[in-house]
Amino acid sequence: MIRELELSPPEKQIDPAGIKLHGEAVKGYVVTKIEQAENKINGDGVYNLEGGDFSVTLSPMALAYPIATQFAFENIDALKKEAQEMAGKLGTTALTYQKAEEANL
């Protein structure tokens, strides 16, 4: 007969400082990269092109381009807000977990 081994689950450890650092990394790296992309899209010669800037052979593009850039600008703005919110929530999570750990000591 094979004897079953009793295995205890590994001890889980949470690092509030690591969570806080992750939130700061999201804010410092991800949000910065999104802002750089936003600046490119909103830059001269990208966002402000008009239908007359396209040749006659690209007339469908002249109609679609302003719509596409507006969509990209709105989408990137939403991504930036989401990343900023996530960074803030990670900071709050770290603080809440640290307070819970201190209360349980």
Sequence and secondary structure as in RCSB ss.txt:
>XXXX:A:sequence
MIRELELSPPEKQIDPAGIKLHGEAVKGYVVTKIEQAENKINGDGVYNLEGGDFSVTLSPMALAYPIATQFAFEN
IDALKKEAQEMAGKLGTTALTYQKAEEANL
>XXXX:A:secstr
               HHHHHHHHHHIIIIIHHHHHHHHHHHTSTTTTT  GGGS GGGHHHHHHHHHHHHHHHHH
HHHHHHHHHHHHHHHHHHHHHHHHHHHHT 
